[in-house]
């Protein structure tokens, strides 16, 4: 009985915001394709990152792998750690290079539609320490012979970071730092495993 009372007393001293944690989300929001060096295209990917928590979060660089038609064709990462303000969204950009042949449209077609998968990993500092973060987003890329390609994710989740559980309070708004520790880098999501 004494142990239960001690646990309740300890829990009462912990701010409610620390108990309420939700992983930030990342959604593909844009892709720009530009010619780069011989035989390569540069894909500039933009992700909408959403933090619904009542405190800032800091995530390590976002490492992303692109699969087209079931084959890995490119990999890239954001240049710096990502600061996600409390109850806010942010745009995270990164570039990767893809062989031009992977996005080529055959001569007998006006356009080509190809399924894509974006698998990404990061590590986020949370109230309870570092946490691996993984996501997998699927969709279809519509590649016209002329004009800009259109990349459409299969599902989109609305980012409504202002829908907070707690009112503003003194001390909230400081990010949980990513301090070095021996935690390994999270593995990339594979195939059908989300």
C-alpha positions as CSV (number, residue, x, y, z in Angstrom):
1,X,0.0,0.0,0.0
2,X,2.9,2.3,0.9
3,X,4.4,1.7,-2.6
4,X,1.2,2.6,-4.3
5,X,1.0,5.9,-2.4
6,X,4.6,6.7,-3.2
7,X,4.0,6.0,-6.9
8,X,0.9,8.3,-6.8
9,X,2.8,11.0,-5.1
10,X,5.7,10.8,-7.6
11,X,3.2,10.9,-10.5
12,X,1.5,13.9,-9.0
13,X,4.8,15.8,-9.1
14,X,5.3,15.1,-12.8
15,X,3.8,17.8,-15.1
16,X,0.9,16.4,-17.2
17,X,2.6,17.4,-20.4
18,X,5.4,14.9,-19.9
19,X,2.9,12.1,-19.6
20,X,1.1,13.2,-22.8
21,X,3.5,12.5,-25.7
22,X,2.7,11.9,-29.4
23,X,5.3,11.2,-32.1
24,X,5.6,14.0,-34.6
25,X,4.4,13.2,-38.1
26,X,6.0,13.8,-41.5
27,X,4.0,14.0,-44.7
28,X,5.3,14.5,-48.3
29,X,4.1,18.0,-49.3
30,X,6.1,18.6,-52.5
31,X,8.7,17.3,-55.0
32,X,10.7,19.4,-57.4
33,X,12.7,17.6,-60.1
34,X,15.6,19.3,-61.8
35,X,18.4,18.0,-64.0
36,X,21.7,17.7,-62.2
37,X,24.9,16.1,-63.5
38,X,25.1,13.7,-66.4
39,X,22.5,11.1,-66.2
40,X,21.1,12.2,-62.8
41,X,18.1,14.1,-61.6
42,X,17.9,16.0,-58.4
43,X,14.7,15.5,-56.4
44,X,14.1,18.2,-53.8
45,X,11.6,16.7,-51.3
46,X,9.6,18.8,-48.9
47,X,7.9,17.3,-45.9
48,X,5.4,18.9,-43.6
49,X,6.4,18.0,-40.0
50,X,3.7,18.3,-37.4
51,X,4.3,18.5,-33.6
52,X,1.0,18.3,-31.5
53,X,2.9,18.2,-28.2
54,X,2.9,20.9,-25.6
55,X,6.6,21.3,-25.8
56,X,9.3,21.7,-28.5
57,X,10.9,18.6,-29.9
58,X,14.3,18.3,-31.6
59,X,14.8,15.5,-34.1
60,X,18.1,14.4,-35.7
61,X,18.5,14.7,-39.5
62,X,15.8,12.9,-41.5
63,X,17.3,10.1,-43.5
64,X,15.1,9.1,-46.5
65,X,15.1,6.3,-49.0
66,X,13.1,6.4,-52.3
67,X,11.7,3.3,-53.9
68,X,10.2,3.4,-57.4
69,X,8.3,0.4,-58.7
70,X,9.7,-1.7,-55.8
71,X,13.4,-0.8,-56.4
72,X,15.5,1.6,-54.3
73,X,16.6,4.4,-56.6
74,X,17.9,7.1,-54.2
75,X,18.7,8.1,-50.7
76,X,19.3,11.4,-49.0
77,X,19.1,13.2,-45.6
78,X,18.3,16.7,-44.3
79,X,21.3,18.8,-43.6
80,X,20.7,19.7,-40.0
81,X,18.7,18.6,-36.9
82,X,15.0,19.6,-37.1
83,X,13.4,21.8,-34.4
84,X,9.7,21.2,-34.1
85,X,8.1,24.0,-32.1
86,X,5.3,23.1,-29.7
87,X,1.8,22.9,-31.3
88,X,3.3,23.9,-34.7
89,X,4.3,22.6,-38.1
90,X,7.5,23.1,-40.0
91,X,8.7,22.3,-43.5
92,X,11.7,19.9,-43.7
93,X,13.6,19.8,-47.0
94,X,16.1,17.4,-48.4
95,X,17.6,16.5,-51.7
96,X,18.4,13.1,-53.3
97,X,19.7,12.1,-56.7
98,X,18.0,9.6,-59.0
99,X,19.2,8.2,-62.3
100,X,17.3,10.0,-65.0
101,X,16.3,6.7,-66.6
102,X,14.2,5.9,-63.5
103,X,11.9,8.8,-64.3
104,X,12.0,8.5,-68.1
105,X,8.7,8.2,-70.1
106,X,8.9,5.6,-73.0
107,X,8.5,7.1,-76.5
108,X,5.2,5.4,-77.1
109,X,3.5,6.8,-74.0
110,X,2.3,10.4,-73.1
111,X,2.8,9.7,-69.4
112,X,3.9,7.1,-67.0
113,X,2.5,6.3,-63.6
114,X,4.8,4.5,-61.1
115,X,4.2,3.6,-57.5
116,X,6.7,5.1,-55.0
117,X,7.6,4.5,-51.4
118,X,9.4,6.9,-49.1
119,X,10.9,5.4,-46.0
120,X,12.5,7.7,-43.5
121,X,14.1,7.5,-40.1
122,X,15.2,10.0,-37.4
123,X,15.6,10.2,-33.7
124,X,13.6,12.6,-31.6
125,X,14.4,13.9,-28.1
126,X,11.3,13.4,-25.9
127,X,10.5,13.9,-22.2
128,X,11.5,10.3,-21.5
129,X,14.7,10.3,-23.6
130,X,15.7,9.6,-27.2
131,X,13.1,7.8,-29.3
132,X,13.6,6.3,-32.8
133,X,11.1,7.6,-35.3
134,X,10.2,5.8,-38.6
135,X,7.7,6.4,-41.3
136,X,6.7,4.9,-44.6
137,X,4.7,6.8,-47.1
138,X,3.3,5.3,-50.3
139,X,1.8,6.9,-53.4
140,X,2.0,7.2,-57.1
141,X,4.1,9.5,-59.3
142,X,2.5,10.7,-62.5
143,X,5.3,11.4,-64.9
144,X,4.2,13.3,-68.1
145,X,6.3,13.5,-71.2
146,X,6.2,17.3,-71.0
147,X,5.5,19.3,-67.9
148,X,6.1,18.7,-64.2
149,X,5.7,15.3,-62.5
150,X,2.9,15.0,-59.8
151,X,3.7,13.0,-56.7
152,X,0.5,12.0,-54.8
153,X,0.7,10.2,-51.4
154,X,-2.0,7.5,-50.9
155,X,-3.2,8.9,-47.6
156,X,-2.9,12.3,-46.1
157,X,-3.3,13.1,-42.4
158,X,-4.3,16.5,-41.4
159,X,-1.8,18.4,-39.4
160,X,-3.7,20.4,-36.7
161,X,-0.9,21.2,-34.2
162,X,-3.0,23.9,-32.4
163,X,-5.3,21.3,-31.0
164,X,-3.4,21.0,-27.8
165,X,-4.6,19.2,-24.7
166,X,-2.9,21.6,-22.2
167,X,-3.0,25.4,-22.0
168,X,0.2,27.4,-22.3
169,X,2.4,27.3,-19.2
170,X,5.7,28.7,-17.9
171,X,8.6,26.5,-18.9
172,X,7.0,24.8,-21.9
173,X,8.5,25.5,-25.2
174,X,12.1,24.4,-24.5
175,X,13.1,21.5,-26.8
176,X,14.3,18.2,-25.3
177,X,17.9,18.0,-26.6
178,X,19.4,15.2,-28.5
179,X,22.2,14.3,-26.3
180,X,24.7,11.7,-27.5
181,X,24.0,8.2,-26.2
182,X,24.8,4.7,-27.4
183,X,21.4,4.2,-28.9
184,X,21.7,2.8,-32.4
185,X,20.3,4.6,-35.5
186,X,16.8,3.2,-36.2
187,X,16.5,0.8,-39.1
188,X,14.7,1.9,-42.2
189,X,11.2,0.5,-42.7
190,X,11.0,-2.3,-45.1
191,X,8.4,-3.1,-47.8
192,X,5.0,-3.9,-46.3
193,X,6.1,-3.3,-42.7
194,X,4.9,0.2,-41.6
